[in-house]
Amino acid sequence: MSRQTDIVADSPAGVERAAALLRGGELVAFPTETVYGLGADATDDRAVAAIFETKGRPQFNPLIVHCADAEMARRLVVFDERADLLAETCWPGPLTLVLPRRPDSGLSLLVSAGLDSVAVRMPAHPTAHRLLAATGRPVAAPSANRSGAVSPTTAAHVQESLGGRIPLILAAGRCEIGLESTVLDLTGDAPALLRPGGATREEIKALIGPVRLPDADPERPLSPGQLSSHYAPRAGVRLNAQTVEAGEALLTFGPDLRKGERMLNLSETGDLAEAAANLFAHLRALDRTGATTIAVAPIPEEGLGMAINDRLRRAAAPRPGA
């Protein structure tokens, strides 16, 4: 059933209105430094279930729980020395830690899709921090878009995808990083990188040592962002393109003298941070040109390039039902 979706700018009144909706079991979209999230009270079964319904998200796909501070996170999950160090060094910021759930956490079991672990993070965006503090509860929040589609980095992107399905979008401009958080599994002896993102593997390794890459099962994901087909525009995506075919749009990277209505450059200077920030917005813009396929130039597989390529490979994967 369609409903009015209000877009409210970040202000004390706007934050309190959003917090009141969350406490009342409603869904609210809000900005983080990574992408816009679709938030619900993580202790409320009905509210968490509404996330899955609104996004069309499979219920076997876990959610990230956003916390106002590390102490809130410690009440939900069991920290070890590695988690303590990473939280002290990297929070607030784009790093999610998967840790054992506390028996008395009070979290909805839907949050972790039946697993004994929970993914937690403390976002760095000031609006997100004010909202979490005002809500006073942990907030489950995947990206604020229909499941499998391109993640939103502006309030307009959220409205385009979820307008008429949620009551409120708390707006605060464009997300700085533009890629989802890194997800690190600390439930085993060896840390495992479940999803590359805003915090690089190299940064994490420098703090806690080697980080392995697990064998992911898309039918039983351990964290968000592990489904084989994800982050997908309507157009097909062709990776590592050296040429552009008729009817294709081009997403390029680095110095490129080609110009055209269906061409966008992630970063003309080859800056991976700029490329990450532009990725989802550029995919959306090229998708709107009506091209049947988006050809993507090669991106270096290093630093943030690892996360960019992860999103592009999932965008290019065969679509469910295709």
NORQUI-V76870 format. One record per residue. PSI is psi in degrees with one decimal (NA if undefined). OMEGA is omega in radians with two decimals (999 if undefined). BURIAL is I if it has 16 or more other ideal C-beta (glycine too) atoms within 10 Angstrom, else O. Layout:
# NORQUI-V76870
psi: (PSI PSI)
omega: (OMEGA OMEGA)
burial: (BURIAL BURIAL)
This chain:
# NORQUI-V76870
psi: (131.6 146.6 164.9 133.3 114.6 139.5 118.1 129.1 152.4 119.8 162.9 -42.6 -40.5 -41.6 -42.9 -37.0 -44.0 -42.5 -40.2 -39.3 -43.4 -45.2 -25.7 7.8 9.7 168.2 142.1 132.0 138.2 156.0 145.8 177.0 -14.8 -74.3 174.1 136.7 154.5 103.1 147.6 153.2 115.2 -8.2 -0.7 109.7 -45.7 -40.4 -43.4 -40.9 -33.5 -29.0 -50.1 -41.6 -45.3 -39.4 -18.3 37.6 136.1 138.3 -4.1 1.7 110.4 163.8 158.3 135.6 122.1 133.5 147.0 -29.7 172.7 -32.1 -37.9 -43.0 -39.5 -21.2 -13.6 -35.9 164.6 116.6 145.6 -174.0 -37.4 -43.8 -39.9 -46.1 -44.3 -40.7 -41.4 -35.7 -38.4 -12.0 144.4 146.9 -178.7 49.0 123.4 134.4 129.8 118.3 162.3 134.3 138.9 140.1 -30.2 24.7 -30.6 1.4 146.4 138.0 -21.4 -25.5 -42.8 13.1 40.4 -1.2 161.2 6.0 162.9 139.3 123.4 148.6 163.6 102.1 153.8 -16.1 129.8 -34.4 -43.6 -42.1 -44.3 -39.3 -44.8 -41.0 -41.0 -32.8 -38.5 14.2 154.7 143.8 118.6 132.5 99.1 -178.9 146.5 69.1 166.9 143.7 133.8 -12.9 177.3 133.3 149.7 136.2 2.6 162.5 -33.6 -37.3 -39.9 -46.5 -40.5 -36.9 -39.9 4.6 133.0 -2.8 -17.6 156.2 -27.7 139.0 119.3 114.6 140.7 50.6 -160.1 141.5 136.3 -46.2 -46.5 -2.1 148.6 167.5 154.8 138.3 120.7 123.6 118.7 22.9 -13.5 -179.9 -35.8 121.9 138.7 132.0 102.8 -31.5 120.7 149.8 -142.9 -25.9 123.5 156.4 -36.8 -40.2 -41.7 -43.6 -37.5 -23.7 -43.1 5.4 -166.8 142.7 120.9 161.4 117.4 164.3 103.9 140.6 107.3 -17.6 -11.0 66.8 142.9 -13.4 166.4 155.2 10.6 -2.6 142.6 -37.3 120.0 163.0 33.4 131.1 175.2 -38.8 155.4 162.7 126.1 120.4 160.6 41.1 130.5 -20.9 166.7 125.8 165.4 134.0 -3.5 151.5 161.3 127.7 110.1 176.9 133.5 -176.3 124.3 117.5 -8.8 142.7 155.5 162.0 -24.9 34.1 132.9 145.3 124.9 -38.1 111.7 -25.5 -0.4 26.0 114.0 -31.7 -42.2 -39.7 -42.6 -44.2 -31.1 -15.1 -59.3 -38.3 -39.9 -39.6 -43.2 -44.1 -43.3 -32.5 -34.1 -10.4 -12.3 5.1 144.4 -26.1 143.9 112.9 133.8 124.2 158.5 142.1 133.7 137.0 67.2 150.5 -132.9 -16.9 -30.5 -43.4 -41.1 -47.9 -34.2 -46.7 -39.1 -38.8 -39.2 -35.1 -30.9 -9.2 156.0 136.1 146.5 131.5 -4.3 NA)
omega: (-3.10 3.10 3.12 3.06 3.12 2.99 -3.05 3.14 3.10 3.09 3.09 -3.14 3.14 3.13 -3.13 3.09 3.13 3.14 3.14 3.09 3.12 3.13 -3.14 3.08 3.13 3.07 3.12 3.01 -3.09 -3.09 2.90 3.12 -3.12 3.05 3.04 3.14 3.05 -2.95 3.00 3.05 -3.04 3.10 -3.04 -3.10 -3.10 -3.13 3.13 3.10 3.14 3.06 -3.11 -3.14 -3.08 -3.13 -2.96 -3.02 3.08 -3.08 3.03 -3.11 -3.03 3.12 3.02 3.09 -3.11 -3.05 3.13 -3.14 -3.10 -3.14 3.06 3.13 -3.12 3.07 -3.08 -3.04 -3.13 3.11 2.93 -3.09 3.13 3.13 3.10 -3.11 -3.12 3.12 3.13 -3.04 -2.94 3.11 -0.12 -3.12 -2.97 3.11 3.07 3.14 3.06 -3.02 3.14 3.12 3.01 3.14 -3.10 -3.07 -3.08 -3.11 3.00 3.12 3.11 -3.11 -3.05 3.02 3.08 3.12 3.10 -3.14 3.12 3.07 -3.10 3.02 3.11 -3.06 -3.09 -3.07 -3.09 3.11 3.10 -3.14 3.13 -3.13 -3.13 3.12 -3.13 3.14 3.09 -3.14 3.03 -3.07 3.04 -3.05 2.90 3.11 -3.01 3.12 3.04 -3.03 3.10 -3.10 -3.12 -3.10 -3.07 3.08 3.03 3.08 3.12 3.08 3.13 3.14 -3.14 -3.05 -3.00 3.11 -3.09 -3.12 -3.14 -3.06 -2.95 2.93 3.07 -2.96 3.07 3.06 -3.05 3.12 -3.01 -3.06 3.02 3.02 -3.14 -3.12 2.95 3.10 -3.08 3.14 3.12 -3.13 3.13 -3.13 -3.12 3.10 -3.11 3.12 -3.11 3.11 3.04 -3.10 -3.01 3.03 -3.00 3.10 -3.14 3.12 -3.14 -3.14 -3.14 -3.10 -2.99 3.11 -3.02 3.11 -3.08 3.05 -3.05 2.98 -3.05 3.04 -3.08 3.11 3.13 -3.07 3.09 3.13 3.02 3.04 3.14 3.06 -3.04 3.09 -3.02 3.07 -2.94 2.95 3.08 3.12 2.99 -3.14 3.12 -3.00 3.05 -3.09 3.06 3.13 3.11 -3.12 3.12 3.11 -3.13 2.91 -3.09 2.97 -3.03 -3.06 3.11 -3.13 -3.11 -3.06 -3.14 3.10 3.09 -3.12 -3.11 -3.14 3.02 -3.12 3.11 3.07 -3.13 -3.13 -3.12 -3.14 -3.07 3.10 3.08 3.13 3.12 -3.13 -3.08 -2.91 -3.02 3.12 3.13 3.08 3.11 -3.10 3.13 3.10 -3.12 3.13 -3.12 3.11 3.11 -3.11 3.01 3.08 -3.07 3.11 -3.14 3.08 3.13 -3.13 -3.13 3.14 3.11 3.08 3.10 3.12 3.11 -3.14 3.07 -3.14 -3.12 3.11 3.13 3.08 -3.10 -3.07 3.08 -3.11 3.07 3.13 -3.12 999)
burial: (O O O O I O O I O I O O O I I O I I I O I I O O O I I I I I I I I I I I I I I I I I I I O O I I O I I I O I I O I O O O I I I I I I I I O I O I I I O I I I I O O I I O O I I O O I I I I I I I I I I I I O O O I O I I O I I I I O I O I I I I I I I I I O I I I I I I O I I O I I I I I I I I I O I I I I I I I I I I I I I I I I I O I I I I I I I I O O I I I I I I I I I I I I I O O O I I I I I I I I I I I O I I O O O I O O I O O O O I O O O O I I I I I I I O I I I I I O I I I I I O I O O I O O O I I I I I I I O O O O O O O I I I I I I O O O O I O I I I I I I I I I I I O I I O O O I O I I I I I O I O O O I I I I I I I I I I O I I I I O O O O O)
